[in-house]
């Protein structure tokens, strides 16, 4: 499952996020600290996540559409700090939806044997090099997004 999130960052042309030494501290200081904790380099997976030559046109179209939407969402999120709190909550909801759609795509591709084994190996190596597993990675993202949501809700309450 970690490879699903790794692909999201690969599609966005970003290095996969890496867990810093203190996940609890990072999550509590999100979102600013999280962005600063991302590596500038590393042994990120270099293989394509899917075996595109074996992919049916419909599945390839699903991938292409999702990759485009994800890239557009990442581009839009560059100005996240300028969003009003309702916009921040809406943006985080969109991130959750994109993540769920990647999970669905990976699930279907896994069942069809279309996930590149080399990519899975490289992803696992990357995560283990940084002392994090898929569950830890997902926990980090979840806590970070929860904190970002809470900050937006606090901002809304301060308007009252």
C-alpha positions as CSV (number, residue, x, y, z in Angstrom):
1,X,0.0,0.0,0.0
2,X,3.0,2.3,0.6
3,X,3.6,2.1,-3.1
4,X,0.3,3.8,-3.8
5,X,1.3,6.9,-1.9
6,X,4.8,6.7,-3.4
7,X,3.2,6.9,-6.8
8,X,1.2,9.9,-5.9
9,X,4.4,11.8,-5.1
10,X,6.1,10.4,-8.2
11,X,3.2,11.6,-10.4
12,X,3.5,15.0,-8.7
13,X,7.2,15.0,-9.5
14,X,8.0,15.2,-5.8
15,X,10.2,12.9,-3.7
16,X,8.2,10.6,-1.5
17,X,7.8,12.0,2.0
18,X,10.2,10.6,4.6
19,X,9.5,10.2,8.3
20,X,11.7,12.4,10.5
21,X,13.1,11.0,13.7
22,X,10.1,12.1,15.8
23,X,6.8,11.4,14.0
24,X,4.7,12.6,16.9
25,X,6.5,16.0,17.0
26,X,6.2,16.4,13.3
27,X,2.5,15.7,13.2
28,X,1.9,18.1,16.1
29,X,3.7,20.9,14.2
30,X,2.1,20.3,10.9
31,X,1.7,21.6,8.3
32,X,4.8,23.9,8.1
33,X,7.3,21.4,9.6
34,X,6.1,18.5,7.4
35,X,7.0,20.3,4.2
36,X,10.4,21.3,5.6
37,X,11.1,17.7,6.6
38,X,10.8,16.3,3.1
39,X,14.2,15.2,1.7
40,X,15.8,17.1,-1.2
41,X,17.3,13.9,-2.5
42,X,17.3,10.2,-1.8
43,X,16.9,6.7,-3.2
44,X,13.4,7.3,-4.5
45,X,11.9,4.6,-6.8
46,X,13.0,5.1,-10.4
47,X,10.9,2.4,-12.0
48,X,7.5,3.1,-13.3
49,X,4.8,1.8,-10.9
50,X,2.7,0.1,-13.6
51,X,3.4,-2.2,-16.5
52,X,1.9,0.1,-19.1
53,X,2.7,-2.1,-22.1
54,X,0.3,-4.7,-20.6
55,X,-2.4,-2.2,-19.7
56,X,-5.7,-2.1,-21.5
57,X,-6.6,1.3,-23.0
58,X,-9.4,1.8,-20.5
59,X,-7.1,1.3,-17.5
60,X,-4.5,3.5,-19.1
61,X,-7.1,6.2,-19.5
62,X,-8.1,5.8,-15.9
63,X,-4.4,6.2,-14.9
64,X,-3.9,9.2,-17.2
65,X,-6.9,11.0,-15.9
66,X,-6.1,10.4,-12.3
67,X,-2.5,11.4,-12.7
68,X,-3.6,14.7,-14.4
69,X,-6.2,15.5,-11.7
70,X,-3.6,14.8,-9.0
71,X,-1.0,17.0,-10.7
72,X,-3.6,19.8,-11.0
73,X,-4.5,19.4,-7.3
74,X,-0.9,19.6,-6.3
75,X,-0.4,22.7,-8.4
76,X,-3.5,24.3,-6.9
77,X,-2.2,23.4,-3.4
78,X,0.9,25.5,-3.9
79,X,-1.1,28.4,-2.6
80,X,-2.7,26.5,0.3
81,X,-1.5,29.1,2.8
82,X,-3.5,31.7,1.0
83,X,-6.8,29.7,1.2
84,X,-9.5,30.7,3.6
85,X,-10.2,28.0,6.2
86,X,-13.2,26.6,4.3
87,X,-11.0,26.4,1.2
88,X,-8.3,24.5,3.3
89,X,-10.9,22.0,4.5
90,X,-12.2,21.5,0.9
91,X,-8.6,21.0,-0.4
92,X,-7.9,18.4,2.3
93,X,-11.1,16.6,1.3
94,X,-9.9,16.6,-2.3
95,X,-6.6,15.1,-1.2
96,X,-8.4,12.3,0.6
97,X,-10.5,11.6,-2.5
98,X,-7.5,11.5,-4.7
99,X,-5.8,9.1,-2.3
100,X,-8.8,6.8,-2.3
101,X,-8.9,6.8,-6.1
102,X,-5.1,5.9,-6.2
103,X,-5.9,3.0,-3.7
104,X,-8.6,1.8,-6.0
105,X,-6.4,2.0,-9.1
106,X,-3.6,0.2,-7.4
107,X,-5.9,-2.4,-6.1
108,X,-7.3,-3.2,-9.5
109,X,-3.9,-3.1,-11.2
110,X,-2.6,-5.4,-8.5
111,X,-5.3,-7.9,-9.2
112,X,-4.5,-7.7,-12.9
113,X,-0.8,-8.2,-12.4
114,X,0.0,-4.7,-13.7
115,X,2.0,-3.4,-10.8
116,X,5.7,-3.3,-11.6
117,X,7.5,-5.6,-9.1
118,X,10.7,-3.6,-9.4
119,X,8.8,-0.5,-8.4
120,X,7.4,-2.3,-5.3
121,X,10.9,-3.4,-4.4
122,X,12.4,0.1,-4.8
123,X,9.6,1.6,-2.8
124,X,10.1,-0.9,0.1
125,X,13.8,-0.2,0.0
126,X,13.2,3.5,0.1
127,X,10.9,3.3,3.1
128,X,13.1,0.9,5.1
129,X,16.1,3.1,4.4
130,X,14.2,5.9,6.2
131,X,13.0,3.6,9.0
132,X,9.3,3.8,8.1
133,X,6.9,1.3,6.8
134,X,3.6,1.8,5.0
135,X,1.6,2.0,8.2
136,X,3.9,4.6,9.6
137,X,3.8,6.6,6.4
138,X,0.0,6.5,6.4
139,X,-0.1,7.5,10.0
140,X,2.2,10.4,9.4
141,X,0.0,11.7,6.5
142,X,-3.2,11.2,8.5
143,X,-1.9,13.0,11.6
144,X,-0.6,15.9,9.4
145,X,-3.9,16.2,7.6
146,X,-5.8,16.0,10.9
147,X,-3.7,18.8,12.3
148,X,-4.2,20.9,9.2
149,X,-7.9,20.4,9.5
150,X,-7.9,21.4,13.1
151,X,-6.0,24.6,12.3
152,X,-8.6,25.5,9.7
153,X,-11.4,24.7,12.1
154,X,-9.7,26.9,14.8
155,X,-9.5,29.7,12.3
156,X,-13.2,29.4,11.5
157,X,-14.0,29.5,15.3
158,X,-11.8,32.6,15.7
159,X,-14.1,34.4,13.2
160,X,-17.1,34.0,15.6
